[in-house]
Amino acid sequence: MGIITIIGAGNVGQTIAGHMSLLGHTVRMFSRWNDEFQPIRDRGGIELFGEINGTAMPDSLTSDLVKAVENADVVVIAAPAFAHPSISASLAPVLEPDQLVVFQPTVLGSGVELSRQFLLNDREPCLIAESGTSLYTCRLKEPAKVYVGAVKDSIQISAIPSSRSQEVIDRLVPFFGEHYIPAADSLSVGLSNSNPIYHVPPAVLNFKTVEDAERLPQHSLVTPRIGEAIDALDKERLALAAALHTETTSFWQFLDDAYGVNEGSFVERVIQGYGRQSFPEPDSVKHRYFTEDIPFGLVIWSSLAKQLGLAMPLTDGFIAISNVLCGTDFYQDGRTADALGLKDGSVDDIVDVFRNGVR
C-alpha cells in the first residue's frame, strides 16, 4: 500500500479518493476550502456506486498543502484547469525530486507550467506526468456520493521528461492497475484532451437550452450536423498536432480506446459512449464546459496555431461567439503561448519544452 494525495474535491477528486481508500491506500485530500469536506464528514466517507461500489473515508481531509503532500508517493491534481496555475505555483516550493505529480486530467501546458515554476523557485523538479483524460467517468449525484459510470479501459500518459514515461506507469500500477499506456510526450497527451471537442459545440450550438437551464443529457444534443461540427473541430486540433510534429488521438479513436465504441454514425458513437452516463448539459455560463474547455482548451490551441501560422477558423469562431455568449474575454483569461513562456518559440523550441520541461 502507498500514500496518495489528491488535490481537488470535485467529481474526479472524490472518485479517486474514495476508490484508493477502498483499496486500502493511505489517502489524503487537499482543498483550499475546508468546508468542501463537510459533506464527506457528514456521510462518514465518500460513497461510490456504479462501476465501483462502497463507502470509505480518506485518512486525511486538509487545507494544509504542506501536510497533504509530505512524503506522498503520488500527488494527483484533480482540480479544474483554471486552478492549475495557482496549484503549480504552490507545489513547486514544497515538492521533493523523488515525488510523482500526476495531472489527471491535464490540459495542454499544465505540466510545462509546473516545470517552469520549479525553475522560477530554483528547485530541482519532481517527476511530472499528465493524462489527457481522467481514468474515471464520474459525476457527483449527491454531496459525497459519486456515480462512477466507467473506469476507462486505457488512457495515455506521458512524463516530463518523456523518457521517464514507463517509470510513471510502473509507479502508478499499485494504485490504479494497468490502465495507462505511454504516449509520445506531454504535447501529444495535452492535445489528446478531447473534452473541448465534445463539450463546446453542443453547448454553444444549443445555447437556448443552456440559458433555460434545461439540463438535457449532453449526448442528446448531438445531431448529425453538430456531429459534423465536432468532427471538423477535431480535425483542426489534429492539424495543430501535425504542425508540432506530434501524433495524438482523434475524438473518435478516444471513444474506441476508452469505451470500445468504433462503429456507427457520429451520433450513434456519441450515444454508445456517453448515453449510459447521461450527464447533463451546462446549466449556466459558469459551467466548466465554458470556463475550462474554452480558456484552457480552445484558447491555447489557437494561440499556438497563430504562432505557427496555422489557420484554425472553427476553433477561433467558437471562442469568438463564446466570448459574446458568456460576456467575457477568454483570450485574456485563458492559457496562451506567452503565459507558458513559449512566445516566439519555434516548433523545435515548443516540442523540446513539452518533452523535457523548462530548463
C-alpha positions as a printed Julia matrix, in Angstrom:
359×3 Matrix{Float64}:
   0.0    0.0     0.0
   1.16   3.53   -0.69
   0.48   7.16    0.18
  -1.52   9.14   -2.35
  -2.58  12.77   -2.15
  -5.49  14.12   -4.17
  -5.68  17.85   -4.8
  -9.27  18.75   -5.55
 -12.59  17.67   -4.05
 -14.85  17.57   -7.1
 -16.1   14.67   -9.21
 -12.72  13.2   -10.09
 -11.03  14.06   -6.81
 -13.68  12.37   -4.7
 -13.79   9.36   -7.0
 -10.05   8.8    -6.78
 -10.01   9.39   -3.03
 -12.92   7.02   -2.48
 -11.51   4.29   -4.71
  -8.0    4.5    -3.29
  -9.43   4.35    0.24
 -11.47   1.28   -0.65
  -8.27  -0.35   -1.95
  -6.51   0.26    1.36
  -4.04   3.01    0.46
  -3.26   5.93    2.76
  -5.29   8.74    1.2
  -5.03  12.47    1.81
  -7.36  15.01    0.24
  -6.48  18.67   -0.1
  -8.74  21.61   -0.76
  -8.15  25.29   -0.07
 -11.68  25.41    1.32
 -12.14  23.2     4.36
 -15.94  23.41    4.12
 -15.76  21.33    0.91
 -15.03  18.36    3.16
 -18.1   18.74    5.38
 -20.36  16.56    3.19
 -17.75  13.78    3.35
 -17.66  14.04    7.14
 -21.46  14.12    7.32
 -21.79  10.99    5.18
 -18.99   9.19    7.02
 -16.89   8.88    3.89
 -17.2    9.03    0.12
 -19.86   6.76   -1.35
 -19.22   5.37   -4.83
 -21.79   3.49   -6.9
 -21.97   2.2   -10.44
 -18.78   0.68  -11.8
 -17.26   0.89   -8.27
 -19.32   0.37   -5.12
 -18.56   1.14   -1.5
 -18.08   3.9     1.06
 -14.72   4.83    2.55
 -13.24   7.73    4.49
  -9.87   9.17    3.4
  -7.22   9.23    6.09
  -6.84  13.0     5.94
  -9.01  15.91    4.81
  -6.89  19.03    4.98
  -6.43  22.57    3.72
  -2.71  22.47    4.65
  -0.86  21.8     1.41
   2.49  21.01    3.05
   0.94  18.34    5.29
  -1.06  16.98    2.36
   1.92  16.3     0.11
   4.64  15.47    2.64
   6.18  12.06    1.83
   3.37  11.22   -0.59
   4.31   8.64   -3.22
   1.88  10.13   -5.72
   0.21  13.54   -5.83
  -2.79  13.66   -8.15
  -4.02  17.06   -9.31
  -7.73  16.57   -9.95
  -8.69  20.22   -9.79
 -10.29  22.3   -12.57
  -7.92  23.6   -15.23
  -8.33  27.22  -14.12
  -6.81  26.23  -10.76
  -3.71  24.58  -12.28
  -1.56  27.76  -12.45
  -2.02  28.63   -8.78
  -1.65  24.99   -7.67
   1.64  24.67   -9.58
   2.93  27.88   -8.01
   2.11  26.49   -4.54
   3.52  23.0    -5.16
   6.9   23.9    -6.65
   8.38  25.19   -3.36
   7.37  22.09   -1.35
   7.63  19.01   -3.58
  10.74  16.84   -3.49
  12.55  15.41   -6.56
  11.59  11.79   -5.8
   7.86  12.51   -5.76
   5.46  11.97   -8.65
   2.8   14.5    -9.61
   0.03  13.47  -12.0
  -2.36  15.89  -13.67
  -5.5   13.76  -14.09
  -6.77  15.08  -16.35
  -4.4   17.65  -17.77
  -4.93  20.45  -20.22
  -2.28  21.42  -22.73
   0.61  23.07  -20.9
  -0.12  22.24  -17.24
   3.0   20.07  -16.91
   5.11  22.74  -18.62
   3.7   25.31  -16.22
   4.71  23.24  -13.18
   8.15  22.63  -14.69
   8.53  26.4   -15.16
   7.56  27.03  -11.54
  10.35  24.73  -10.32
  12.81  26.77  -12.38
  11.45  30.06  -11.02
  11.87  28.68   -7.49
  15.41  27.45   -8.27
  14.48  23.9    -7.24
  15.07  20.51   -8.78
  11.79  19.33  -10.32
   9.91  16.25   -9.28
   8.67  13.74  -11.85
   5.67  15.23  -13.65
   3.06  13.2   -15.52
  -0.1   14.05  -17.44
  -3.08  12.07  -18.72
  -5.35  13.58  -21.33
  -8.49  12.45  -19.54
  -9.45  11.06  -16.17
  -9.35   7.3   -15.71
 -12.87   7.59  -14.32
 -16.06   8.78  -15.97
 -17.9   10.1   -12.93
 -20.33  12.68  -11.56
 -21.39  13.77   -8.09
 -25.05  12.85   -7.71
 -25.4   13.98   -4.1
 -22.92  15.53   -1.65
 -20.11  12.96   -1.17
 -21.97  10.44   -3.34
 -20.43   9.81   -6.77
 -21.72   7.82   -9.69
 -18.86   6.06  -11.48
 -20.11   5.43  -14.99
 -16.96   3.72  -16.19
 -13.33   3.0   -15.46
 -11.78   3.54  -18.87
 -10.02   0.59  -20.45
  -6.83   2.5   -21.22
  -5.68   6.1   -21.33
  -2.43   7.62  -22.48
   0.03   9.2   -20.08
   3.36  10.91  -20.5
   6.08  12.17  -18.22
   8.19  15.3   -18.23
  10.81  14.32  -19.24
   9.13  11.97  -21.7
  11.97   9.45  -21.36
  10.54   8.53  -17.93
   7.0    7.68  -19.01
   7.37   3.95  -18.38
   8.66   4.7   -14.88
   5.5    6.73  -14.27
   3.3    3.85  -15.41
   5.17   1.39  -13.19
   4.75   3.67  -10.18
   1.02   4.06  -10.8
   0.22   0.35  -11.19
  -0.01  -0.3    -7.4
  -2.67   2.4    -7.19
  -4.63   2.29  -10.46
  -3.74  -1.04  -12.02
  -2.69  -1.48  -15.62
  -4.84   1.13  -17.31
  -2.16   3.55  -18.51
  -0.25   3.33  -21.77
   2.69   5.52  -22.76
   2.2    8.49  -25.07
   4.91  10.1   -27.17
   5.21  13.15  -24.92
   3.17  15.63  -22.9
   2.44  17.62  -26.05
   0.67  14.6   -27.51
  -1.18  13.99  -24.24
  -2.19  17.62  -23.79
  -3.54  17.75  -27.32
  -5.39  14.47  -26.76
  -7.73  16.08  -24.21
 -10.86  15.89  -26.31
 -13.2   17.46  -23.75
 -13.44  20.74  -25.7
 -14.25  18.77  -28.85
 -17.28  17.06  -27.3
 -18.34  19.72  -24.81
 -18.16  23.04  -26.65
 -20.01  22.54  -29.98
 -23.21  21.02  -28.49
 -23.25  23.59  -25.66
 -22.74  26.61  -27.93
 -24.99  25.38  -30.74
 -27.82  24.59  -28.28
 -27.33  27.71  -26.2
 -31.03  28.33  -25.55
 -31.21  25.14  -23.51
 -28.2   26.37  -21.51
 -29.91  29.71  -20.81
 -33.11  27.89  -19.87
 -31.1   25.52  -17.6
 -32.94  22.53  -19.06
 -30.07  20.18  -18.13
 -30.73  17.86  -21.04
 -28.35  14.92  -21.46
 -25.3   16.27  -23.29
 -25.25  13.35  -25.74
 -28.86  14.08  -26.77
 -27.79  17.48  -28.14
 -25.54  15.95  -30.8
 -27.45  15.98  -34.07
 -25.95  14.76  -37.36
 -24.86  18.3   -38.3
 -23.45  19.0   -34.83
 -21.61  15.7   -35.15
 -20.04  17.13  -38.32
 -19.05  20.27  -36.37
 -17.43  18.11  -33.69
 -15.51  16.24  -36.36
 -14.39  19.45  -38.1
 -13.21  20.98  -34.82
 -11.35  17.77  -34.08
  -9.6   17.91  -37.45
  -8.26  21.4   -36.63
  -6.82  20.03  -33.37
  -5.19  17.16  -35.26
  -3.75  19.64  -37.78
  -2.15  21.54  -34.9
  -0.63  18.29  -33.63
   0.77  17.6   -37.1
   2.24  21.13  -37.3
   4.0   20.4   -33.99
   5.35  17.1   -35.34
   3.42  15.01  -32.86
   0.61  12.48  -33.12
  -2.43  12.49  -30.92
  -5.69  10.61  -30.63
  -8.75  11.69  -32.59
 -12.0   12.1   -30.69
 -13.44   9.03  -32.44
 -10.35   6.96  -31.6
 -10.68   8.12  -27.99
 -14.23   6.71  -27.91
 -12.82   3.41  -29.18
  -9.92   3.33  -26.7
 -11.95   4.4   -23.67
 -15.32   2.74  -24.29
 -14.79   0.25  -27.12
 -17.04   2.29  -29.45
 -15.92   2.08  -33.07
 -18.96   1.62  -35.28
 -21.9    3.71  -36.43
 -22.53   7.32  -37.36
 -21.08  10.19  -35.33
 -24.34  10.47  -33.38
 -24.55   6.73  -32.78
 -21.0    6.6   -31.47
 -21.6    9.51  -29.09
 -24.73   7.79  -27.75
 -22.88   4.47  -27.32
 -20.02   6.19  -25.49
 -21.92   8.61  -23.29
 -25.56   7.52  -23.29
 -25.24   5.23  -20.29
 -23.87   8.08  -18.16
 -26.45  10.6   -19.43
 -24.61  13.52  -17.86
 -26.46  16.84  -18.16
 -25.52  19.73  -20.38
 -24.32  23.03  -18.84
 -26.95  24.98  -16.94
 -25.1   28.32  -16.96
 -22.14  30.12  -18.5
 -20.24  29.4   -15.27
 -20.18  25.68  -16.11
 -16.77  24.16  -16.75
 -17.66  23.38  -20.35
 -17.26  27.13  -20.81
 -14.88  28.22  -18.03
 -12.41  25.35  -18.55
 -12.76  23.9   -22.03
 -12.57  27.24  -23.82
  -9.83  29.23  -21.99
  -7.67  26.17  -21.24
  -8.53  24.17  -24.33
  -9.51  26.1   -27.42
  -7.52  29.22  -26.48
  -4.14  27.53  -26.06
  -4.7   25.59  -29.29
  -5.49  28.85  -31.08
  -2.54  30.67  -29.5
  -0.01  28.06  -30.57
  -1.56  27.82  -34.03
  -1.28  31.57  -34.59
   2.37  31.44  -33.58
   2.94  28.72  -36.17
   0.92  30.46  -38.88
  -1.72  27.71  -38.87
  -5.33  28.71  -39.53
  -7.95  27.28  -37.13
 -11.1   29.18  -38.18
 -13.65  26.95  -36.44
 -11.68  26.97  -33.19
 -11.41  30.76  -33.34
 -15.08  31.01  -34.24
 -16.21  29.04  -31.21
 -14.01  31.21  -28.98
 -15.34  34.43  -30.5
 -19.01  33.51  -30.2
 -18.47  32.13  -26.67
 -16.91  35.45  -25.65
 -20.17  37.14  -26.61
 -22.46  34.5   -25.15
 -20.57  34.36  -21.85
 -19.81  38.08  -21.59
 -16.09  37.58  -21.11
 -12.77  37.56  -22.96
 -11.46  34.01  -22.92
  -8.3   35.08  -24.74
  -7.43  37.43  -21.9
  -8.22  34.98  -19.12
  -7.03  31.79  -20.8
  -3.75  29.97  -21.28
  -1.57  31.24  -24.12
   1.88  30.51  -25.53
   3.08  33.69  -23.83
   1.75  32.56  -20.43
   3.78  29.36  -20.77
   6.95  31.27  -21.68
   6.78  29.99  -25.26
   6.17  33.25  -27.09
   8.19  33.46  -30.33
   9.41  29.89  -29.82
   9.97  27.77  -32.91
   8.36  24.38  -33.42
  11.55  22.74  -32.14
  11.6   25.01  -29.08
   7.98  24.2   -28.22
   8.43  20.46  -28.71
  11.59  20.43  -26.58
   9.87  22.18  -23.66
   6.94  19.77  -23.74
   9.28  16.77  -23.86
  11.93  17.84  -21.38
  10.47  20.67  -19.33
  11.63  24.24  -18.92
  15.38  24.39  -18.5
